[in-house]
Amino acid sequence: MVVIEAPYGDAARARHATAEFLARHCPWADPDAVVLVVSELVTNAIRHAGGWWRLCVRAVQGRLVVEIADASPRPPQPRPPDFGGGGGLGWHMVERLAGLLEVDRRPDGKTVRATWLGPAASAAVAAPGAVAPAA
C-alpha cells in the first residue's frame, strides 16, 4: 500500500509512488492510465479542495484501488473543456480511464475512489459463479 499526504507530497511524488507500486504489485494495470488518474485527482484536490489531500493506493482481492481524500465535501464537478488552456479536461479523463469511480462524501470532506479489476477479478465478474484458476 502507498499512502502520501499533503503537505509532505505533491502531484509528482504521488505519480512516482503510484508507478512504483504498479510495477511491483499490479503489473497487469495500465500504468499510464492509473498514473494520469492519480495526477488529475491530486491536482483537483490541490486546486479545488483547499490543498490538503491523502492518496492511498492498494491492491485488494485482484483489484487496484486508488483513493484520494480531501477536505471539501463538494463532489467533483465536470466543466466544459477549455482547449485554450483553461482546464476542464481532468474529471472527464478520470471518468473515462477509471474502471469504477465512486465519490464518498463526508461532512469534513470526501474520498474519490477509482478501481480497476485485475484479470482474475474481471474473469469472475464476466462469469458469475465461475471460479478463477489459482495462480
Secondary structure as UniProt FT lines:
FT   STRAND          2..5
FT   TURN            6..7
FT   HELIX           11..25
FT   TURN            27..28
FT   HELIX           31..48
FT   STRAND          53..60
FT   TURN            61..62
FT   STRAND          63..70
FT   TURN            83..86
FT   HELIX           90..97
FT   STRAND          100..106
FT   TURN            107..108
FT   STRAND          109..117
FT   HELIX           119..126
FT   TURN            128..129
//
